[in-house]
Amino acid sequence: MARPTGRVLTLLELLQSGGTRTAVELAERLDVDVRTVRRYVDHLIDLDVPVESVRGRYGGYRLVSGFRMPPLMLSDDEALAVLLGLIAGQRTGLVTAAGAASETAAAKIRRVLPSRLMHRLDAVLESLAFTASPGEFAVPDSGVLLTVADAVGNHRPLSIRYTARDGRRSERTLHPYGVVAHSGRWYVTGVDPEIGEDRTFRLDSIADARTLPGSFEAPAGLDPAQRVLSGLAEAPYRHEVTLRIQGTVEQVRIHLPASVAKLTEAEAETESEAESEAEAEAETEAETETRTKAKEEGWLRAEIRAERLDWLPSVLASLDLPFVIERPDELRGMVIAFADRLRLRAEIAD
């Protein structure tokens, strides 16, 4: 036989399905008498659930329009998924400026879970480690995020107040195409209708956002994530690096993702006959086979913008592909110095 608490929750679910339910109908569904139904309704009212009594021939009970309060009944897998999702969102920057919301939500879930399940979940959470700590990410305001997302979904223009990296503030109009979370930051990408150019903005740099009258059509087949990655790769930085790399896009992208480098097809630099003969004499059979295979692959031009160059020599070494540094000369010297250090360390015996 079902316990009274279970029947009260079942009554709540029946009322949430909509419409007016007669006392007789509810009594039959709950397998109780009409007087007990009235008592269960009183229990719900004591819990601040707005149940209305409807008089007349077709009277009965119903919930106030718009009210929803489903009971929290989670399986072990569901509870673990919810808590891990909340914690992972906080640790990876997928939260809004109201960061306490994830903590309070997790606390509410923990309070209503059975102790048996809570002890098991605590064991998982205590043994779980993250490579990033809370507070390392710039998170957006929840109001800005919700407004932007609503404009994206309904194809509405936006007016935003934006602060650039150099501190300059401006008010922009944007036709937003999508919201993208990348490396602990949130971005909105779209087009500025006043200048007709694609733009990408960090949501944490937007102080205010409001929808404007009208609507727009987003381009067919648009990939907002790819637009953000391309925009990050083309953003202005201190150094502009241009390389030619012999290999496939897949090989290069392993170490130079779309957010770091822009790749286009390029022509290989021709070698002199003397250089080719000298190289051929010095090569082993295996090296010759590798070189021949490399010649059959095309050349790619990689354009990289970076604040620092010291990380590039090790990346180019990890590519293990033929490359030519077109600019800057400073990088060429850094790669040579890096290669010399590797050679010296490799020659050191125990």
CORJO-V256154 format. One record per residue. N is the residue number from 1. RES is the residue in three letters. NEAR is the number of other C-alpha atoms within 12 Angstrom. Layout:
n = (N N)
res = (RES RES)
near = (NEAR NEAR)
This chain:
n = (1 2 3 4 5 6 7 8 9 10 11 12 13 14 15 16 17 18 19 20 21 22 23 24 25 26 27 28 29 30 31 32 33 34 35 36 37 38 39 40 41 42 43 44 45 46 47 48 49 50 51 52 53 54 55 56 57 58 59 60 61 62 63 64 65 66 67 68 69 70 71 72 73 74 75 76 77 78 79 80 81 82 83 84 85 86 87 88 89 90 91 92 93 94 95 96 97 98 99 100 101 102 103 104 105 106 107 108 109 110 111 112 113 114 115 116 117 118 119 120 121 122 123 124 125 126 127 128 129 130 131 132 133 134 135 136 137 138 139 140 141 142 143 144 145 146 147 148 149 150 151 152 153 154 155 156 157 158 159 160 161 162 163 164 165 166 167 168 169 170 171 172 173 174 175 176 177 178 179 180 181 182 183 184 185 186 187 188 189 190 191 192 193 194 195 196 197 198 199 200 201 202 203 204 205 206 207 208 209 210 211 212 213 214 215 216 217 218 219 220 221 222 223 224 225 226 227 228 229 230 231 232 233 234 235 236 237 238 239 240 241 242 243 244 245 246 247 248 249 250 251 252 253 254 255 256 257 258 259 260 261 262 263 264 265 266 267 268 269 270 271 272 273 274 275 276 277 278 279 280 281 282 283 284 285 286 287 288 289 290 291 292 293 294 295 296 297 298 299 300 301 302 303 304 305 306 307 308 309 310 311 312 313 314 315 316 317 318 319 320 321 322 323 324 325 326 327 328 329 330 331 332 333 334 335 336 337 338 339 340 341 342 343 344 345 346 347 348 349 350)
res = (MET ALA ARG PRO THR GLY ARG VAL LEU THR LEU LEU GLU LEU LEU GLN SER GLY GLY THR ARG THR ALA VAL GLU LEU ALA GLU ARG LEU ASP VAL ASP VAL ARG THR VAL ARG ARG TYR VAL ASP HIS LEU ILE ASP LEU ASP VAL PRO VAL GLU SER VAL ARG GLY ARG TYR GLY GLY TYR ARG LEU VAL SER GLY PHE ARG MET PRO PRO LEU MET LEU SER ASP ASP GLU ALA LEU ALA VAL LEU LEU GLY LEU ILE ALA GLY GLN ARG THR GLY LEU VAL THR ALA ALA GLY ALA ALA SER GLU THR ALA ALA ALA LYS ILE ARG ARG VAL LEU PRO SER ARG LEU MET HIS ARG LEU ASP ALA VAL LEU GLU SER LEU ALA PHE THR ALA SER PRO GLY GLU PHE ALA VAL PRO ASP SER GLY VAL LEU LEU THR VAL ALA ASP ALA VAL GLY ASN HIS ARG PRO LEU SER ILE ARG TYR THR ALA ARG ASP GLY ARG ARG SER GLU ARG THR LEU HIS PRO TYR GLY VAL VAL ALA HIS SER GLY ARG TRP TYR VAL THR GLY VAL ASP PRO GLU ILE GLY GLU ASP ARG THR PHE ARG LEU ASP SER ILE ALA ASP ALA ARG THR LEU PRO GLY SER PHE GLU ALA PRO ALA GLY LEU ASP PRO ALA GLN ARG VAL LEU SER GLY LEU ALA GLU ALA PRO TYR ARG HIS GLU VAL THR LEU ARG ILE GLN GLY THR VAL GLU GLN VAL ARG ILE HIS LEU PRO ALA SER VAL ALA LYS LEU THR GLU ALA GLU ALA GLU THR GLU SER GLU ALA GLU SER GLU ALA GLU ALA GLU ALA GLU THR GLU ALA GLU THR GLU THR ARG THR LYS ALA LYS GLU GLU GLY TRP LEU ARG ALA GLU ILE ARG ALA GLU ARG LEU ASP TRP LEU PRO SER VAL LEU ALA SER LEU ASP LEU PRO PHE VAL ILE GLU ARG PRO ASP GLU LEU ARG GLY MET VAL ILE ALA PHE ALA ASP ARG LEU ARG LEU ARG ALA GLU ILE ALA ASP)
near = (9 12 13 19 18 16 27 33 26 26 41 35 27 29 36 26 19 19 21 27 32 27 33 22 22 31 27 18 21 29 22 24 17 21 15 22 31 26 21 32 37 22 22 28 21 13 15 16 29 24 33 25 22 18 14 10 10 16 17 26 36 33 30 21 16 15 19 19 20 17 19 18 16 20 14 19 15 17 28 27 20 24 30 28 23 29 33 27 31 33 30 29 31 35 34 31 27 21 27 19 18 27 23 16 21 28 18 17 28 25 16 18 26 18 14 13 22 25 17 19 27 19 13 18 20 14 10 14 13 16 10 17 16 23 19 17 26 29 35 34 25 25 21 34 37 22 31 41 30 24 35 30 21 23 26 29 34 38 28 33 24 28 20 19 16 9 9 11 16 18 21 31 30 39 43 47 41 36 34 30 31 26 23 28 32 36 38 45 38 40 29 25 20 15 12 12 15 24 31 37 41 37 42 34 32 35 28 28 35 28 28 23 15 13 20 23 21 24 16 8 10 16 18 29 25 25 31 34 28 26 29 31 27 26 25 17 18 13 22 28 33 28 37 32 38 36 32 27 26 15 23 34 23 19 24 30 23 29 28 31 34 32 32 23 20 22 19 22 20 12 12 10 10 11 12 16 13 12 17 19 13 13 16 12 13 12 15 18 14 18 21 17 17 21 22 14 22 25 29 31 31 38 35 38 30 25 16 18 26 19 18 33 28 22 22 34 21 19 23 19 28 29 31 27 29 20 21 24 18 20 29 24 18 23 26 20 17 22 19 15 16 16 12 12 12 11 10 9 6 5)
